Amino acid sequence: MSLCFIKQKAFMAKTNHRITPTEIPYTRWTVRLSMACMLNSLIGNSKLMQSNLWPKLEAFLQKKWCQDIYVRFRKQLYVSAGFLEEFSKEVRVMLEMTIEFEDKTWNFDFNINTRGRGVARKNIAPEEDSEFRQAIYSGKAKITIELIFGEIKQTHPTETKFPLQPSQSAIFARKLLEKQIQSDVQLVSQNGEMFPCHKSFLAGQSSRFHQLFEKRPEKKFWKFDMTEEGLSAFLKYIYYADIEEPKKNLKIGMELLKIGREYNITSLEKCMMDLMLEVPASTLTVEIALELFCFTRKEKEFEDLRKKVIKLMKWNSVKVSESRRLRRIVGRNDDDAIKELDSIGLYK
């Protein structure tokens, strides 16, 4: 059972000098627990959600302040994460750390136990000492930390005190979004409305977001050609798979369909396609039908939806041909789409 604390976060270590001049200086840095990464990895982890460990994790997630992991290096790498000691009473706990710098990667795993007070250590090979120091001082090294829970240590089976469904993780994700807890990026709608959210949730769902955040880590505001309602519905889907808004308003569903395709969010794209197929044809407006026609025109996988849209437009051929928004919807330079509409008698 695994939880991701930090995913590829850049850091810079600092030298700490002892009071006594004869003592060797040591290098230290602090990693702040990413609650967003933790919650994102909890979603769908039914085994962990239904284990006896969950009540403690639930209490931990509800704490107001984050916990820190302290790392220091002299001749050995020391990790101090005292808050994990409580979990180690119930299960075997391992903390896996990866440090990446240029083309070099260091992997470490630390066993956390009740007697170690959350402190563990690893040796660095003497021949790598200089290169490792260069990496952690550079400010360009990236760290990934993952918490691994092993088998339950209890010798006899017991029932979970607070049996919870896997959807509890969605409840926490919703709270994280609505309360803007530890948000680190803001998405901006067409009208300038800002939505604080978390890079880890967006990057976890979309490879495109992951690449953008890697390329521009300093950028805090990202503008989208979406309505305020559409962007809000998008984040609700990303965090806790909510699709109530697009069900009520197919224009929002169309926005989500487009962003799902543009940002490689396959699950969202499929979900919106299924929604468009399920709704009665009478609920699709001419404008939405035209947009769907353009969207599905070159994709064989959307053939069923395309047939439904064409059928609907034929029923409303007069409205389609008279639509003032036709050129804008189809695209001023999309002559192929215009020709296809003309060939089936839907453009004059």
N, C-alpha and C positions, 0 to 999 in steps of 0.2 A: 504494500500500500504506500503510495507516494504522494507527497505534497511539494509543490515548487515554491520556494521562498523568493528567490531572486532569479531572473532570467537575463543573462548577458548585460549586466550593469557595469558601466565604466567606474573605476575607482582610482584613488591615488593614496598610497601609504605615506606616513610621515615618521620621521625619526624622533624617538623619545629619549632624552638624556636622563640618566640617574643622578641623584643628588651627589653621590660619592663619585669623584672623578675617575676612580680606578675601575668602576663597573662599566661593562661594555654596553654601549647604546643599543637599543632594540627598535625595531620597526613595528608600527602598529597602524591598523585601520579598523573602521567600524562599518558593519553592514546592517542597515535597518531592514527589518522584516517587511516584505511586501505583502500586505493583506490581500491586495488584488490578485497577485499570482496564486496565493494560497486558496482563495475562494474559487478562482477559475479552475484550478486543478481538482477542487472538491466536486464540482458539478459533474454529475454522472458517475461518481465514484461510490457506487451503492455499497460495496463491501466495507468501505471505511465508514460510511454514514450509518450503517446498521451495526457497527461493532460497539463493544463496551467502551471504547476509547472516545466515542463521539461526544458524550456529555462534557468531557474535559476540553475537547477542541471547541465545542460550542461556547463554553465559558471564556475560553481564551480569545476567541474571535470577537466577543462582546466587550473586551477591555478597551478602555478609552485610549490608552497609550500603546504604542508599538514596543516590541521587544527588540533589543539589539544583539547582534552577534559580534563579539570582539575577536579580532585576529591579530596576533603579533608574531614576529619572526626575528630570531637571532641566529642560532644554528639549527633550530627546529622551528616548525610551524605550529603555533599553539592556537587552539580555537576554544573560546569560552562562551557557552550558551546555557547559562544556568536554568533558564526557563524550561529547557527540554528535560531537566531532571525529573520533573513531575510526571511527564509522559512515560519516561523510562521505567517507572514503577509498574506500569501496566503491560508494556510491550518492549520488544528489543528495538532500540532507536539508533539509526545510523544517519549521519549527516554527510552528504556527498558534495564536494566542492570542486569546481573546475575553473582554472584561471587560464585565459587565452591572451596571448600577446604576439602580434604579427603571425608567423607561421609555427609558433611554439604553443603547446598545450600541456598544462600540469593537472593531473587528476589526483584528488585526495579523498579518502573516506575515513570518517571519525566515528568510533563507537561511543555512544553516550550511555553512561550507567549511573546508577543512584549513588555510588560511592565516589564517583569522579567529579561531582558537583558541576556537571556539564562541561568539564575541561578535557580536551584531548590534544594529542600532539602527533606530528609526523616529521620524519627526517627529510632533509633536502640533500641530494647527492652533492658531495663537495665540488664536483666538476660543473654543477649547474648553479652553484651559489651566486656567482657573479651575474649570470643571465637572469636568474630569478629576481635578484635585487633590481636590476635594470627595468624589468617588467613592472614590478609593483610600485616603483618610483615614477614611472613614465606618465601616469594619469591616463594612459590609453589601453591599459589591460582591462579585460572584461571578466567579470566573475559570475558564475552560476552556482546557486546553492539549492540543493534538493534534500528534503527530509524523507527518510525511508522508515516506515514502520514494519517491524517483523511480526512474527507470530505472537499471539497472546500468551503471556507467561502463566496465566492461571492454570492450576492443575485439575480443576473440576469445572464443568460447564455451569454457567450462570446466565440468567436471563438479563437482557438489557434493561436497565432501570427506566430509561426513557426511550422507548422504541420510536424512531423517527423515520419518515419516508425520505427517499433520495431528494425529493423536491425541497427539503429544508435548505439545501445549498443554494437553491434559487432564491429563497427568502433572504438569505444573507447577501446574495449578489444584488438583489433589488434594493436592500437597505444601503449597500455600498454606493449604488448609483444615485439614489434619491437623496441621501445625506451628504453626498460628495466627499466621502471619507478618503483622505489621502489621494485625491485626484491629481494627475500629473500632466494632463493635456486637455485642451478645450476644442470641441468641434463647433463651427459657426455656420448657422443656416443662412439662407438668402437674405432674410430681413435683419441679420446681425445678431440674432438670439444665440447666446453661448451655452454650451452644454459641457460642464466639467465631467471628465470621465477618466479612464485608466488605460494606458498604453497596452498593458499586459492582456486585458480582455480583447481589445481590438486586434492586436498582433496574434493572439492565440486563435482567433477565428479566421484571420485573413493573412495570407503570405504577402499580399501587396502592402498592407499596413505595416507588417514587420519590416519589409524592405525600406519603406518611407521613414520609419522611425530610426532605423539603423543609419540611413543616409543623412538625416537631419535631426539628430538627437536633441539639439538645442531649441528646435521650433516648438512653441507651446500652443499656437493657434492654427487650426486647419479649416479653411473655408470650403463649404460644399454647396453645390448647386441643388439644394433641396429645401423644401418648405420647413418651417419650424415644426409642424406636425409630423412630417416625414422623417426628419432627423431624430425626433423624440422616439418615434416608433422603431426606428432602426436600432437605437441603443437598447431599447427594451428587449428586442429580439436577441441582440448580442449578449446581454447580461443574463436574461432568464427565459429566453425563447417565447416571449409573449407576441401573439399575432392578432390581438383583439382589434387594434386600430385599423389595420388593413382589411379585416373582415367587414368593418363598418363602412370604410371608405376605400373604394378600389383605386382612387387616385394615389393614395398613400401606398397601396399595394404595388402600383406601377413604379413608384419611386424606389421601393425596396427591391423590386425585381431588377431595376437598372443598377443600383449600387451593389447588389449581390453579384451581378455579372462583372461589373467594372473592378471590384475588389476581390474577386476570386473566392467568394463565400458561397460555395456550392450548395450547402444546406439551405441557405436563405433563398437562393435562386429557385431551387426545386420546390421549396415550400410555397413561394408566391405563384409559381407555375401551376401547382396543384390547386391552389386557391382559385385562380382564374378559370381553371377547367371545371371546378365544382360549382361555381356560382351560376345561377340561371342566366341565360344569354340576355334576357330582358334587363338585367341590372347593369350591363356593360353599355356605357355611353358611346356615341360615335367617336368622340375624341380618344377615349381609352382604346377602343377597337382599332383605330388607326395607328396608335402608338404600338399596340401589340402586333399589328400587322408588320410594321417596320422592324420590330424587335425579333420576330420569329421568322422573318422572310428567308434568311440565309442559313437557318439552323434546322437540320433534319430531325433532331431530337425533339423539336417543338411542333412537329407536323400536326398532331391532334389539336393543339391549341390554335394553330394557324387556320385549320379547316373550320373550326368553330367561329373564329373571328370573321373569316370571309363570308360564311353563311349569314352571320349577323349583319354585315355590311350590305349584303345583297338585299336583305329584308328592308334595309334603310338606305337604299341606293340614292334616293333623292337628297336626303340629308347629308350623305357623304359627299356627293358631287357639289352641293351648295355650301359646304362647310368653309367658312372664311379662314379657319385655322388649318386647313388641309396642307397648304404649302409649308407652314411653320412646323407642323407635326411631322410630316414626311421628310422635310429637309429641303432647303432651296436647291441644293446641288445633287439631290438623290433622284436623278432622272430615271434610273432603272425602276425604282419603286413607282414612280408616276406612270411609266409605260406598263408596268404589270397591272396597276389599278385600271388603266385605260383598257387593257386587253380583256378584263373581266367585266367591263362596262361600269366601272365605279369612279371614273374620272372623265370629265368633259371640259 
